[in-house]
Amino acid sequence: PIPSANILVVGIDSRGNEGTAARTDSIMVVNVNSNSARISLLSIPRGLWVNVPNYGSQMINTAHFLGEYREDNNGLPLLKQTIEDNFGIHIDHYVRMDFAGFVNMINAVGGIHVDVPYVLEDFEYPTADYGTIHIRFEEGPQWLDGENALIYARTRHSDDDYRRAERQQQVLVGFVKSALNPTTWGALLDVLNQSVETDLSITELVTIAPAVGLSGGQLNQLVIDRDYILPGSNGPIPNYEALEPFIAENFQ
């Protein structure tokens, strides 16, 4: 059994046949603690500047790309090392998916429930063919399929990257709740085998599943937003002193 594990969940900005040499569109570290039935989420905005081993100060979303492009399939190891070096969080496992994998995951569990906090309107949402479309989400509870969940998780023109990271956490929690339905497991396993990369075995997934029930368990969430950053010479950098209590409590 896995009593506690830190899982790096990465969404890459890859479309069609572009492969894995891509920047990370979303970075989230998830701690699943089976002993205390607790799940903790830490979202790291893509525009945060950190020290990338061998590359110096970089935006964190370039670490994966540098590892894949310059070091041949080293994207995940370089991103894991970057997070461990900068935040002191040891990464035990990973899940990596592109846009198509994300859509397939959501559809496999029959869609997700989210409560949209305010009207979201984006007149320049990027499409797969590098154009733009107009999208809008009304305020209130909604059920989203994979395509709309991807749009909800990616849109950023009506607010900012920090609120966008909050939506990504919302989507993850919604996905976990939908995935607790045993009737979805067959389709979900098919998608995991075909569209998603992970080093978690089926046995490990089953072992940690009770912790993410979320009904009677505890959910701790943090987005590294303006309350947790400082001005750096190139752009925002993490305020490690402010982050330390949350990391120490949830990711050690």
N, C-alpha and C positions, 0 to 999 in steps of 0.2 A: 504493500500500500504506500501511497505518497502522502505523508502527513502534511507537508507544506512544500509548495513548488512555485518558483517564479517563472512565468511563461511570457516570452516576448511575442507579441502579436503584431505583425507587420503587414500593411497593405502597400503594394508597390504600384507605381504609376506606369503600368505596362498594359498595352492594348494589342489585341490581335496576336501577331507572331513576334513581338518585340523582345520576348524573353525576359530574363531576370536582371539584365544590366540597366536598372532603372532606379530613380530616386524613390524614397519612401513617402507615400502620400499620407500615411498615418503610422504612428509608433505608440504602442501601449504596452505597459508591463502589467501583467495580471498575476496576483498572488492568490493561490487557492490553498486554503488551510482546512484540511479534512477534520482535524481534531476539534477545531472550534467552529466548524461550519461557517467559515468567513471567506469572503472574496474581496480583494482589494484591487482597485484600478488606479494606475498612474499614467496619465497621457502626457507625452512629450511633444510639444508643438514642433513642426518641421523647420520653423525659422529660427530655432534656438541655436546659439553659437556655443560649441564645446570643443574640447581638444580631441581630435581623432588621431589615434596612434599612427605615427609615421607621416602624418599629413598636417599636423599643427591645427590651428584654429580654423574650423569649418562649420557650416550649418549642418546640424545633425542629420538632415535628410540626404546629405551627399555621402555619408559614411558607407551606406549599403552600395551605392553606385560605384564609389571608388574601389571598394572591395571586389565587386563583380567585374568591373571594366578593366582595372589595372592589375588585379591580382588573380584573375581567373577563378570564378566561383567562390570568392572569399567574402561576399557581401554580408551574409549573416554573421560569420565569425568576427568580422571587423566591427559590425554594429553592436554585437554582444559585448565585445571588449571595450568599445567606446562607452557603453552604458555602465559597465562594471567600473571602469577607470574614473568616470566623472561622477557617478551617483552612488557608487558603493553597493550596487545591487547585483548579486550573482545571478546569472541567467541559467536556469536548469533546462528549459525546453523552449521550442519556438513553434510558431505557426506563421506561415507566409502565404499570402494569396494575392492574385492580381484582381482586376475589376470583375472579370468573368467568374472567377472562383468565388468572390464575395456574393455576387448575384445568385449563383447556384446554391451556395450555403443557405441563404435566406429562403430561397424557394423550396429547398429540401425540407425545411421545417414548417412549410405552409405560410410563410410570412411572419411579420412581427408586429407587436402593438407598441406604439410610442405615443406620448402625450406632448404634442408640439407646444412649446411655451409661449410662442408669439408668431404672428404671420411672418413667413419667410418668403421673400420674393427675390429672384435672381434673374436679371435680364441678360446675363452673359455666362450661363452655365456651359462648361466645355463639353462637347460631344466627342464620341469615339473617332469621328472623322475630322477632328480639329476645328470644327465650327462651334457655334454657340446657339443655345436655345433659351427661351424664357420659361422659368419654372416658378411655381407658387405652392406653398403649403399653408393651409388655414390653421389657425390656433385650435388646440384641443386634441382629444384622443383620436388616433387614426390607426388603421391597419395598413401596413405597407408590404408590397411584394418586393422581390429582390431588386428590380430595376429602380423602384422609387426609394427603397432603403439606401441604395448606393447614392442616389441624388441627394437625399437628406443628409447622408454622412459626409458628402463632399462639398456641398454648396457653401460658399463663404462670402459672397459679395454683399449680402444684406447685413452681415455683422463682422466677425473677424475669425482668425484661426483658433482663438481660445474657445469661443462659443462652438465652433466647428468640432473641436476636440470633445466638448461636452456632448454633442450630438452623437459622436462616434461611441462614447461610453453608453449612451442611451440605447443605441442600436445593439451593442454587445449584450447588454442586460436583457433587452427584448428577445434577442436570439437565444440566449441561455434559457429563458423562460419557455419559449416555444419548443426548444430542443428537449425539454424534460418530458415531453409527450412520447411515450415508447413507440407509438405508431409511426413516428418520423425517423426512427433510428436506421431502418434499412436504407432509405433514400439518402440519409445523412452520411452513412458509411460509404456509399457509392461515390458521393461528392468528395469526401475526404480522400478517397483513393485516387480520384481522377483529377480534381481541380485545385486541391490544396496541398501544400507541402508542410509536413510536421514531423518531428521526431518523437511524438507521443504515440505509444502503442495503443491498441484497442483496450488492452488490459488496464493501462494507466488512465485512459479516458474514463473507463467505467469506475475505477477506483476514486477518481477525484469528483465524479459527477454529483455524489450526495452533498458535497460542500457548496455546490453552486445552485442548490435548490432555491435559495433566496427567500423562500416563504418564511421559514423560521430562522434563517441564518442572518448573518450580519454582512452588510455591504458598505465598504469604505471607498470613497472616490475622491480623487484630486486631479485637477488639470493644472499644469504649470502655466499659470496665467500671470497677469500683471502684478499680482500679490507675491509672486515667487520668482521674479526676475529682476535683474539689475542692468543698467546700461553698460555695454562693453564697447570696445574700440570699433568693432565691425557691426555690432547689432546686439540684441538682448542676450544676456548670459544668465544661467540659473543662479538664484540666490540659495546656495547650498545650506547656509545656516538656517534659513527659513524652512527648507525642505526636510532637513535632517530629522525632526521629530516624527513626521509622517512615514518617512522611509524606515526609520529605526523600528517603529511600531508594527509596520505592515509587511516589510520585505526582507527581514533578517532571518 
